[in-house]
Amino acid sequence: RFPSNQIKFCLEVEITPTQGEISVGESKFFLCEVVGVAKEIDWYSPSGERIEPNKPEITVTRNDESSSTLTLYKAGVDSAGTYKCLATNGDQSAEATVNVKFYQRITFKNAPSPQEFNEGDNAKIVCDVISSPPPTIIWKHKGVKIQMEKDVRFKILPNNHLQIRGIKKTDEGSYTCEGRLMARGEIDLKIIRVIVNVLPTIRVWQSEVNATAGVGQSAMLTCAADGYPEPMVTWARAGVLLESGDKYSFNEDGSEMTIMEVAKLDEGEYTCIAKNKAGESEQELSLRVFVKPKITFLLNQSTSEMEEQVTLTCEASGDPTPTINWSFGLRTFTEGEQVRYSHLDGNVVVRSDARVSSLTLKYTKFTDAGQYLCSARNAIGVDSQPAYLEVRYAPKIQGSVTVYTWEGNAANISCEVLAHPSDVSMLWLRDGFQLPNANITKAKVFQSPTASYLEVTPESENDFGSYNCTAANEMGTESKEFLLIQADVPSAPSLGEVEPFSSSARVEFQEPDATGGVPVLRYRAEWKTVGRGSWVQRVYEVKGGALSEVTIIGLKPETNYEVKMSAINGKGEGETSPALVFKTEPVREPEPPKLEGTLQTKGNSLKVNWIKQDDGGSPITHYLVRYKPRQTDWKPEIRLPSGSEYVVLSGLEWNTEYDVFVVAENQQGKSQPGTLTFRTSPEPAAIPDIDGESALSTGIMAGILILAFVLLLLAVDITCYFTNKCGLIMCLCGKPGSGAKGHNLEQGKAAFIKDESKEPIVEVRTEDECTANHNAGGPTEPNETTPLTEPDPHVGSQSPQCLVCVSLLSPCSLSQAGCPGSGHPLICSHHL
């Protein structure tokens, strides 16, 4: 046996884990445990160097007397090799080793997302994957493995990148780059979003835009840009980018550019530029600016009658170049036209050259004077301005040369003058002597700026004949003879057809062949029964210048009549026409009335007037009125007396077509209906009821007047009460006057009746005043002024001294009436 202090133990070293396999970039530690007492425990790198403690990437930590830990942080392949743990204690030592091997896990070094390409490019989707051993790469699109043999556009390059030749927008989406390592059964993937940018394309609906200058108009140029991402649109002109301001404005996406206050200088080419990541596109647009015509030169001209020629010149601007036309009144002259007008007696020639046109008149007449309108016209508009041609000429005398009258009847002979200058002197001559004169006293002259009027009242044959009017101005003198001819009575009118009815007849006629030189003023119609009786006549006034038929009335049915007519003018009555015989119709129903309708102011009411026609030989008893809206039933029939001439239909439906029938009826029956169709006005929009306010004001004033009247009556009644002990107050107080009780009951009657409201109806009348409208004898039918009951004796004993007379038919006099037997005043009110 050895002593305890001489016993020696052998050292043993063990590393856990015994093998080291590390993925690149991972961290791992190894524990070195010593059996026995070790003074030193050290680790050595594969190169044989002792590893110092607390190194950044490799650390050695002494845990206790028997263990130490080696830690590799994020180790790389350069850390591979055999690591040794050496334990020493004096002359004793022991060691153990561990072989550290590294492998590369599937790692995506460069696989960015998203990756963008332009449409049509040969796209290469980058996915760099490393591992040890190298992995197998599989590409998927939208979760489905890409079959290269089915789409030749797809190809996996040697570096495992995915190539897509001529990439399309439809190729856009998510691609999966998947790495697989069969040896370890390892798999990893990366989803890469692929974006396909599309070069902008520009769509233009109107490549040329037209606008008009000088009218404050704006022009809009539009281009729609498509692409991905959404293109930004800008505008340029002549290479200069246009910016928003007073002249140009743009909508939110820039696709619309508005040019303010278009002028001719704005005409030209504009460039629409669309730009995004894929590139830039441009499109030219044109703005064509038109200019409305404008007349820039036009002068008035002055000439004298029969001068050789005069020319009016008109100049105009505009784009397109305007055409210029001339017009005079209703006549229009075109370029190069030479027109001869018989009444104008001259030539008009129009010539144009570019923007200038001239109108030439040869041998001008006074009728050429006036306004000539120059009109410049192009596709954009028209401009017109007048030029005035002044023609100076000697007086031209107008007016009818023959005037008819008769002895004792004044006639006016008119000498109307056209002249320029208009300062004209005019005089009348008769047999070389100026009028008026001592020999012709019945002649008067009246002057106006443009005419002279001679009033002649012929007294004998000598006053008829020729009268001379002479007019002169600075351009010359002209005279004209006027004839005053003696008028005659008209010839007889020619009777035509007679249309007989039962009690009337319509006689048609033609005016006399000869009117005697003066208008027919009246026609006289005469008729009588054939072979007996005297002529009945009626005169019909000529209104509106003509009369071709008259209606004679008051005839008997089924009777033969003869009718004749004569015409009357200012000279007198002419011959009578031959009599024409006709027979009236038998008694029958009336002719239909003629209807006229007038919409009232409110719009949904109508006043229907009718004109009575032939009554059929029997008086009309009444009229029947029916009306209805179209497509509905008739409203209840309205019956009106024979003297009626109209009816007002109120409360009709708005904007509705109505039919109205009016029938006249006599003892023989009903006429055919006179018909009328009309439409009511559309219903007006709701507006403040001004009429309601007016009505309210009227009601307030009426109330004020009634209140004033009541106060006046009350004042009179109070005066009666205090001065004469009578009146309504005295009646209510029930104080009888002295000695008047019996007398009052003899002079009047009082009736008191109570209705449902318990208010008395009071009526007191005197024999003289208040019974004037009652029958004198016999029983009296009750009406508004007769008592309803006999007076109660008790009430009679309490009757007042002053009586109140209420009359609904005849007025009472306040000044003449009094309380019977008392001398007190009588208060009466009159109700119509």
HUSUL-V358623 format. One line per field, one symbol per residue. ss: DSSP state (a for helix, b for strand, c for the rest). Layout:
ss = ???
//
This chain:
ss = cccaaacccccbbbbbccbbbbbccccbbbbbbbbccccbbbbbcccccbcccccccbbbbbbbccbbbbbbccccaaacbbbbbbbbbccbbbbbbbbbbbbcccbbbbccccbbbbccccbbbccbbbcccccbbbbbbccbbccccccccbbbcccccbbbccccaaacbbbbbbbbbccccbbbbbbbbbbbbbbbbbbccccbbbbbbcccccbbbbcbbbbbcccbbbbbbccbbccccccbbbcccccbbbbccccaaacbbbbbbbbbccbbbbbbbbbbbbbbbbbbbbccbbbbccccbbbbbbbbbbbcccbbbbbbccbbbccccbbbbccccbbbbbbbbccbbbbbbbcccaaacbbbbbbbbccccbbbbbbbbbbbbbbbbbcccbbbbccccbbbbbbbbbbbccccbbbbbbccbbccccccccbbbbbbccbbbbbbbcccaaacbbbbbbbbbccbbbbbbbbbbbcccccccbbbbbbbcccbbbbbbbcccccccccbbbbbbbbbbccccccbbbbbbcccccccbbbbbccccccbbbbbbbbbbcccbbbbcccbbbbccccccccccbbbbbbccccccbbbbbbccccccccccbbbbbbbbccccccccbbbbccccbbbbcccccccbbbbbbbbbbccbbcccbbbbbbccccccccccaaaaaaaaaaaaaaaaaaaaaaaaaaaaaaaaaaacccaaaaaacccccccaaaaaaabbbbbbbcccccbbbbbbbccccccccccccccccccccccccccaaaaaccccccbbbbccccccccccbccccccbcbbbbcc
//
